[in-house]
C-alpha cells in the first residue's frame, strides 16, 4: 500500500495542480450529462467522456455500442430492412449505396451474433477459468523460484 501511495504522490507532483481542483458546477453537469447522452435506443454508447461521436450517431456500425439484449427483435428488423435496401440498391445499380449498406449489415450481424453469446437478462457473461493445477515439475508462484534468492 505504501508503494502505491508513493507512486500516486510522485505522479501527482509531476502533473499541474489545477488538474486536481474541484470541478465547477457546469463541468460537473457536463460530466453527468455525458452519461445521459450515452443511452441510445439500442443500448449504451461506450465512448469515453469528452469525446464526440465519430460515427455521426450511426450506432449500428459503431464498435463501442453495447447492445441491450432486450433490443434483439428491433435489431432483427433492422437487419431485414438492410437486406431489402441492399437488394433494391443492387437492382438499381447504386453500387456506392450497396457498399455502405453492406457495412451496416455486417456490423448489425456482428452485434446480433454477440447478443447470441450474451445472457438474455443483460448481465455480463461469466467465464469459468477453472482452478490452476500445479504439477510437480512446474514452479509455483511464490515458491520454487530459481535464480537470485531461490534454491540453487
Secondary structure, DSSP 8 states (H G I E B T S, - for coil): -HHHHHHHHHHHHHS-GGGGS---HHHHHHHHHHHHHTEETTEEE---TT---TTTT-GGG-TTEEE-GGGHHHHHHHHHHHHHHHHHHHHTT-HHHHHHHHHHHHHHHHHHHHHHHS-TTS-------------TTS--TTSS-BSTTSB-
